[in-house]
Amino acid sequence: MTGTEINGAGINGTDRLAPLAMQVRELSDRIAISDLIDRYFLALDQGRFDQDYASRVFAEDVELSFPPGDHSGLPGLAAYTAGFMGHWKRTHHHVTHHLIALDGDRAEVGWNLFATHIHPDSPPPPAPGHHFYLGGRFEGEAVRTRDGWRMRRLTLRVSWTTGDGVPSIAKVMDDARAQAAR
């Protein structure tokens, strides 16, 4: 064995480290995207989703398709979100089974959702309250930006609901879109 070979791997074993470096990058990307998803829902549940926070979760050219309505672009995203989240006293989102298919600087993403929405007239725990529940699946695309991973496209498909919803949410969203179009 020469001085430039270590276990037949070349100088300092770099030939053997390249696959490991690729695995570390893939795992780091997966963790960053999972954290992005979790931070989004934590912000919703804590009631602190403002325009600044939106820019830390979503890309400039984001496209959202949710049951209350669609939204394009980062401007106005916090107001769009408040249009449906503002109807609840509190929420509690559970997201599971993050599936992330990486492809360079983009990734197809998906996860399951169970959401509890507490009506404004509900008493504080431990008294029984007035709730609306839904289960569904989010699917979309995340992209790597100079500031880290951001969601570019996100769609919510609701599989089931139970409890009393808020019919006015769709009207509020329609009114906001009409006002924005003027």
TORVOZA-778422 format. One line per field, with one value per atom (N, C-alpha, C): residue number from 0; atom name; y negated, x negated, z. Coordinates in steps of 0.1 Angstrom, whole numbers. Layout:
<atoms>
num [NUM, ...]
atomo [CA, ...]
c2 [Y, ...]
c1 [X, ...]
c3 [Z, ...]
</atoms>
This chain:
<atoms>
num [0, 0, 0, 1, 1, 1, 2, 2, 2, 3, 3, 3, 4, 4, 4, 5, 5, 5, 6, 6, 6, 7, 7, 7, 8, 8, 8, 9, 9, 9, 10, 10, 10, 11, 11, 11, 12, 12, 12, 13, 13, 13, 14, 14, 14, 15, 15, 15, 16, 16, 16, 17, 17, 17, 18, 18, 18, 19, 19, 19, 20, 20, 20, 21, 21, 21, 22, 22, 22, 23, 23, 23, 24, 24, 24, 25, 25, 25, 26, 26, 26, 27, 27, 27, 28, 28, 28, 29, 29, 29, 30, 30, 30, 31, 31, 31, 32, 32, 32, 33, 33, 33, 34, 34, 34, 35, 35, 35, 36, 36, 36, 37, 37, 37, 38, 38, 38, 39, 39, 39, 40, 40, 40, 41, 41, 41, 42, 42, 42, 43, 43, 43, 44, 44, 44, 45, 45, 45, 46, 46, 46, 47, 47, 47, 48, 48, 48, 49, 49, 49, 50, 50, 50, 51, 51, 51, 52, 52, 52, 53, 53, 53, 54, 54, 54, 55, 55, 55, 56, 56, 56, 57, 57, 57, 58, 58, 58, 59, 59, 59, 60, 60, 60, 61, 61, 61, 62, 62, 62, 63, 63, 63, 64, 64, 64, 65, 65, 65, 66, 66, 66, 67, 67, 67, 68, 68, 68, 69, 69, 69, 70, 70, 70, 71, 71, 71, 72, 72, 72, 73, 73, 73, 74, 74, 74, 75, 75, 75, 76, 76, 76, 77, 77, 77, 78, 78, 78, 79, 79, 79, 80, 80, 80, 81, 81, 81, 82, 82, 82, 83, 83, 83, 84, 84, 84, 85, 85, 85, 86, 86, 86, 87, 87, 87, 88, 88, 88, 89, 89, 89, 90, 90, 90, 91, 91, 91, 92, 92, 92, 93, 93, 93, 94, 94, 94, 95, 95, 95, 96, 96, 96, 97, 97, 97, 98, 98, 98, 99, 99, 99, 100, 100, 100, 101, 101, 101, 102, 102, 102, 103, 103, 103, 104, 104, 104, 105, 105, 105, 106, 106, 106, 107, 107, 107, 108, 108, 108, 109, 109, 109, 110, 110, 110, 111, 111, 111, 112, 112, 112, 113, 113, 113, 114, 114, 114, 115, 115, 115, 116, 116, 116, 117, 117, 117, 118, 118, 118, 119, 119, 119, 120, 120, 120, 121, 121, 121, 122, 122, 122, 123, 123, 123, 124, 124, 124, 125, 125, 125, 126, 126, 126, 127, 127, 127, 128, 128, 128, 129, 129, 129, 130, 130, 130, 131, 131, 131, 132, 132, 132, 133, 133, 133, 134, 134, 134, 135, 135, 135, 136, 136, 136, 137, 137, 137, 138, 138, 138, 139, 139, 139, 140, 140, 140, 141, 141, 141, 142, 142, 142, 143, 143, 143, 144, 144, 144, 145, 145, 145, 146, 146, 146, 147, 147, 147, 148, 148, 148, 149, 149, 149, 150, 150, 150, 151, 151, 151, 152, 152, 152, 153, 153, 153, 154, 154, 154, 155, 155, 155, 156, 156, 156, 157, 157, 157, 158, 158, 158, 159, 159, 159, 160, 160, 160, 161, 161, 161, 162, 162, 162, 163, 163, 163, 164, 164, 164, 165, 165, 165, 166, 166, 166, 167, 167, 167, 168, 168, 168, 169, 169, 169, 170, 170, 170, 171, 171, 171, 172, 172, 172, 173, 173, 173, 174, 174, 174, 175, 175, 175, 176, 176, 176, 177, 177, 177, 178, 178, 178, 179, 179, 179, 180, 180, 180, 181, 181, 181]
atomo [N, CA, C, N, CA, C, N, CA, C, N, CA, C, N, CA, C, N, CA, C, N, CA, C, N, CA, C, N, CA, C, N, CA, C, N, CA, C, N, CA, C, N, CA, C, N, CA, C, N, CA, C, N, CA, C, N, CA, C, N, CA, C, N, CA, C, N, CA, C, N, CA, C, N, CA, C, N, CA, C, N, CA, C, N, CA, C, N, CA, C, N, CA, C, N, CA, C, N, CA, C, N, CA, C, N, CA, C, N, CA, C, N, CA, C, N, CA, C, N, CA, C, N, CA, C, N, CA, C, N, CA, C, N, CA, C, N, CA, C, N, CA, C, N, CA, C, N, CA, C, N, CA, C, N, CA, C, N, CA, C, N, CA, C, N, CA, C, N, CA, C, N, CA, C, N, CA, C, N, CA, C, N, CA, C, N, CA, C, N, CA, C, N, CA, C, N, CA, C, N, CA, C, N, CA, C, N, CA, C, N, CA, C, N, CA, C, N, CA, C, N, CA, C, N, CA, C, N, CA, C, N, CA, C, N, CA, C, N, CA, C, N, CA, C, N, CA, C, N, CA, C, N, CA, C, N, CA, C, N, CA, C, N, CA, C, N, CA, C, N, CA, C, N, CA, C, N, CA, C, N, CA, C, N, CA, C, N, CA, C, N, CA, C, N, CA, C, N, CA, C, N, CA, C, N, CA, C, N, CA, C, N, CA, C, N, CA, C, N, CA, C, N, CA, C, N, CA, C, N, CA, C, N, CA, C, N, CA, C, N, CA, C, N, CA, C, N, CA, C, N, CA, C, N, CA, C, N, CA, C, N, CA, C, N, CA, C, N, CA, C, N, CA, C, N, CA, C, N, CA, C, N, CA, C, N, CA, C, N, CA, C, N, CA, C, N, CA, C, N, CA, C, N, CA, C, N, CA, C, N, CA, C, N, CA, C, N, CA, C, N, CA, C, N, CA, C, N, CA, C, N, CA, C, N, CA, C, N, CA, C, N, CA, C, N, CA, C, N, CA, C, N, CA, C, N, CA, C, N, CA, C, N, CA, C, N, CA, C, N, CA, C, N, CA, C, N, CA, C, N, CA, C, N, CA, C, N, CA, C, N, CA, C, N, CA, C, N, CA, C, N, CA, C, N, CA, C, N, CA, C, N, CA, C, N, CA, C, N, CA, C, N, CA, C, N, CA, C, N, CA, C, N, CA, C, N, CA, C, N, CA, C, N, CA, C, N, CA, C, N, CA, C, N, CA, C, N, CA, C, N, CA, C, N, CA, C, N, CA, C, N, CA, C, N, CA, C, N, CA, C, N, CA, C, N, CA, C, N, CA, C, N, CA, C, N, CA, C, N, CA, C, N, CA, C, N, CA, C, N, CA, C, N, CA, C, N, CA, C, N, CA, C, N, CA, C, N, CA, C, N, CA, C, N, CA, C]
c2 [12, 0, -12, -22, -34, -44, -55, -65, -73, -72, -79, -71, -58, -49, -46, -46, -41, -32, -20, -9, -9, -12, -12, -23, -33, -43, -56, -57, -69, -78, -90, -99, -102, -100, -102, -96, -86, -79, -87, -98, -107, -100, -90, -82, -75, -71, -64, -74, -87, -97, -103, -103, -110, -104, -91, -86, -90, -90, -94, -108, -117, -131, -133, -125, -126, -122, -111, -107, -117, -123, -134, -145, -150, -161, -157, -145, -140, -140, -135, -135, -149, -158, -172, -178, -176, -182, -177, -164, -158, -164, -165, -171, -186, -193, -207, -209, -200, -201, -196, -186, -182, -193, -199, -210, -222, -225, -235, -232, -220, -216, -218, -213, -214, -229, -237, -251, -258, -255, -261, -258, -246, -242, -247, -248, -253, -268, -275, -290, -291, -283, -284, -281, -271, -267, -278, -285, -295, -309, -309, -322, -333, -329, -339, -338, -335, -334, -348, -356, -369, -369, -380, -381, -377, -382, -379, -364, -357, -343, -336, -341, -335, -334, -344, -344, -334, -330, -320, -305, -304, -291, -289, -300, -298, -306, -301, -308, -319, -329, -341, -337, -326, -323, -311, -311, -300, -300, -287, -285, -276, -281, -273, -270, -258, -254, -247, -254, -249, -250, -242, -242, -256, -265, -278, -287, -283, -291, -290, -295, -295, -308, -307, -320, -318, -328, -328, -339, -336, -346, -349, -353, -356, -369, -379, -391, -387, -391, -389, -375, -367, -353, -353, -362, -362, -366, -375, -379, -368, -361, -349, -339, -336, -326, -331, -343, -349, -348, -348, -347, -334, -323, -311, -307, -311, -307, -316, -328, -338, -334, -324, -320, -311, -307, -297, -304, -299, -303, -298, -285, -278, -267, -262, -250, -241, -229, -219, -210, -211, -203, -192, -180, -169, -165, -164, -160, -148, -139, -126, -121, -112, -105, -114, -122, -131, -123, -124, -117, -128, -126, -136, -130, -133, -128, -139, -138, -148, -147, -158, -158, -171, -170, -182, -193, -205, -216, -217, -206, -206, -193, -192, -180, -179, -168, -165, -161, -167, -164, -160, -153, -150, -145, -147, -143, -143, -135, -134, -144, -148, -158, -154, -157, -156, -169, -177, -190, -192, -198, -202, -217, -221, -236, -239, -248, -251, -264, -263, -274, -285, -298, -309, -308, -302, -302, -290, -282, -271, -276, -269, -273, -267, -272, -267, -253, -245, -231, -232, -223, -209, -208, -219, -219, -214, -206, -202, -214, -213, -225, -221, -231, -230, -229, -218, -216, -212, -214, -209, -202, -190, -181, -179, -177, -173, -164, -155, -147, -148, -148, -150, -148, -152, -150, -163, -167, -178, -172, -178, -175, -187, -187, -199, -197, -209, -210, -219, -215, -224, -227, -239, -242, -248, -246, -251, -266, -275, -289, -293, -305, -310, -311, -312, -313, -299, -288, -275, -270, -259, -253, -261, -262, -269, -261, -262, -255, -264, -258, -265, -262, -250, -246, -237, -240, -232, -231, -218, -215, -207, -211, -203, -196, -183, -175, -169, -173, -169, -156, -146, -132, -131, -137, -136, -148, -151, -161, -156, -162, -160, -172, -174, -186, -198, -209, -220, -229, -230, -239, -254, -262, -277, -280, -280, -283, -297, -306, -319, -320, -309, -309, -311, -303, -304, -318, -324, -337, -348, -347, -356, -355, -343, -341, -346, -344, -349, -365, -371, -385, -391, -384, -389, -388, -378, -376, -387, -390, -400, -414, -417, -429, -431, -420, -421, -423, -418, -419, -433, -441, -455, -464]
c1 [-9, 0, -9, -5, -13, -8, -15, -11, 2, 5, 17, 30, 28, 40, 43, 55, 60, 71, 69, 79, 84, 75, 78, 88, 90, 100, 94, 81, 76, 71, 67, 62, 72, 69, 78, 92, 94, 106, 118, 115, 125, 135, 130, 139, 150, 147, 157, 166, 162, 170, 180, 179, 189, 203, 205, 218, 224, 215, 219, 224, 216, 219, 233, 236, 249, 260, 258, 268, 270, 260, 261, 269, 267, 274, 289, 292, 306, 313, 306, 313, 315, 305, 306, 318, 319, 331, 344, 345, 357, 361, 351, 354, 358, 352, 355, 370, 374, 387, 397, 395, 404, 405, 394, 395, 403, 402, 410, 425, 429, 443, 447, 440, 444, 444, 435, 435, 447, 452, 464, 476, 478, 490, 488, 476, 474, 478, 474, 478, 493, 500, 514, 520, 516, 521, 518, 507, 503, 509, 516, 522, 512, 500, 490, 485, 495, 491, 493, 483, 483, 476, 475, 469, 454, 447, 433, 431, 440, 439, 442, 451, 455, 443, 434, 423, 412, 413, 404, 409, 421, 427, 429, 433, 437, 428, 427, 420, 428, 421, 427, 439, 437, 447, 456, 459, 467, 481, 486, 500, 507, 517, 525, 539, 543, 557, 562, 571, 577, 592, 600, 614, 621, 616, 622, 619, 609, 605, 591, 587, 573, 566, 553, 545, 532, 527, 515, 506, 493, 483, 482, 470, 468, 475, 477, 484, 498, 503, 516, 519, 508, 510, 515, 510, 514, 529, 533, 547, 556, 551, 559, 560, 549, 550, 559, 558, 567, 582, 584, 598, 605, 598, 604, 600, 588, 584, 590, 593, 599, 613, 619, 632, 632, 620, 619, 612, 617, 610, 596, 595, 582, 583, 571, 570, 559, 560, 550, 548, 537, 534, 524, 527, 518, 514, 502, 497, 488, 490, 483, 479, 470, 465, 460, 450, 444, 438, 442, 436, 429, 416, 408, 400, 403, 396, 386, 374, 364, 360, 358, 353, 345, 332, 323, 329, 332, 336, 351, 358, 373, 377, 389, 393, 409, 414, 428, 430, 441, 443, 458, 460, 474, 474, 486, 487, 502, 505, 519, 522, 534, 538, 550, 550, 562, 562, 573, 574, 586, 584, 595, 596, 609, 612, 622, 618, 627, 635, 648, 657, 654, 657, 655, 663, 675, 683, 680, 669, 666, 659, 663, 657, 643, 634, 621, 621, 611, 610, 609, 614, 618, 633, 641, 655, 656, 666, 668, 671, 665, 666, 674, 674, 680, 669, 668, 656, 661, 652, 653, 640, 641, 629, 629, 616, 615, 602, 603, 592, 589, 577, 574, 560, 556, 542, 538, 526, 519, 509, 509, 499, 493, 481, 475, 461, 454, 440, 433, 421, 412, 400, 394, 383, 372, 359, 348, 346, 346, 343, 330, 325, 313, 315, 328, 331, 335, 333, 337, 349, 355, 366, 379, 388, 400, 411, 423, 434, 438, 439, 443, 457, 461, 475, 480, 493, 499, 514, 519, 533, 538, 549, 556, 568, 568, 580, 586, 598, 605, 611, 608, 614, 627, 628, 639, 640, 652, 654, 665, 665, 676, 677, 688, 690, 695, 699, 704, 693, 693, 684, 688, 682, 685, 689, 702, 705, 700, 698, 694, 679, 671, 657, 657, 664, 664, 668, 679, 683, 672, 665, 654, 644, 640, 630, 634, 646, 651, 651, 655, 656, 641, 632, 618, 612, 615, 611, 617, 630, 636, 630, 628, 622, 608, 600, 586, 586, 597, 597, 601, 606, 610, 599]
c3 [0, 0, 0, -9, -9, 1, 3, 13, 8, -4, -9, -8, -4, -4, 11, 14, 27, 24, 27, 25, 10, 1, -13, -17, -9, -12, -18, -20, -25, -13, -16, -6, 4, 17, 28, 27, 18, 17, 11, 3, -2, -11, -19, -28, -20, -8, 0, 8, 9, 17, 8, -5, -14, -12, -12, -10, 4, 14, 28, 28, 21, 21, 14, 4, -3, 6, 14, 23, 34, 39, 49, 44, 31, 26, 24, 19, 18, 31, 41, 55, 60, 58, 62, 55, 42, 35, 40, 42, 47, 61, 70, 83, 81, 73, 71, 65, 56, 51, 61, 69, 80, 90, 93, 103, 97, 84, 78, 79, 77, 78, 92, 102, 116, 120, 116, 120, 115, 103, 97, 106, 110, 118, 132, 138, 151, 151, 141, 140, 139, 131, 131, 144, 151, 164, 175, 174, 183, 179, 168, 164, 160, 155, 152, 137, 129, 114, 108, 107, 101, 88, 81, 68, 69, 79, 81, 83, 91, 93, 79, 72, 59, 50, 50, 42, 46, 59, 63, 61, 56, 53, 38, 31, 17, 7, -5, -16, -21, -27, -33, -43, -50, -61, -56, -43, -37, -44, -45, -50, -39, -33, -23, -28, -25, -28, -16, -9, 3, 1, 9, 7, 8, 17, 17, 5, -3, -15, -18, -29, -34, -32, -32, -31, -38, -45, -52, -47, -46, -42, -27, -23, -9, -4, -12, -7, -4, 8, 12, 18, 19, 24, 39, 47, 61, 62, 54, 55, 49, 39, 34, 45, 52, 63, 74, 78, 88, 84, 71, 66, 70, 72, 77, 91, 95, 108, 119, 115, 125, 130, 124, 129, 141, 145, 156, 168, 180, 192, 193, 190, 190, 180, 176, 167, 173, 169, 173, 161, 154, 142, 145, 140, 141, 127, 124, 110, 112, 103, 103, 90, 90, 78, 67, 70, 60, 50, 37, 26, 18, 16, 9, -2, -15, -26, -31, -27, -31, -46, -52, -66, -67, -62, -63, -54, -59, -52, -51, -53, -52, -46, -40, -34, -35, -39, -38, -23, -17, -3, -1, 10, 14, 28, 35, 48, 52, 62, 67, 78, 79, 88, 96, 109, 118, 125, 123, 129, 138, 149, 158, 158, 156, 156, 167, 176, 187, 184, 185, 182, 193, 189, 198, 211, 210, 222, 232, 229, 237, 250, 261, 274, 275, 283, 284, 290, 287, 293, 308, 315, 311, 307, 307, 303, 289, 286, 272, 263, 251, 242, 229, 220, 207, 197, 190, 181, 167, 158, 144, 141, 136, 133, 118, 113, 99, 98, 89, 85, 70, 66, 52, 49, 37, 32, 25, 29, 22, 12, 0, -10, -16, -20, -27, -31, -31, -36, -27, -23, -16, -25, -23, -31, -22, -26, -19, -24, -15, -19, -12, -14, -8, 7, 12, 26, 32, 24, 29, 22, 27, 20, 23, 12, 13, 5, 10, 2, -10, -22, -34, -38, -35, -39, -27, -24, -13, -15, -15, -17, -5, 0, 11, 5, 6, 2, 15, 18, 31, 28, 37, 35, 43, 55, 63, 73, 78, 88, 98, 109, 119, 128, 133, 141, 133, 139, 132, 126, 113, 107, 108, 101, 101, 86, 83, 69, 64, 73, 69, 64, 66, 61, 46, 39, 24, 20, 26, 22, 25, 36, 40, 29, 25, 15, 1, -2, -15, -15, -4, -3, -3, 3, 3, -11, -19, -33, -41, -40, -47, -44, -32, -28, -34, -34, -39, -54, -61, -75, -80, -70, -74, -75]
</atoms>
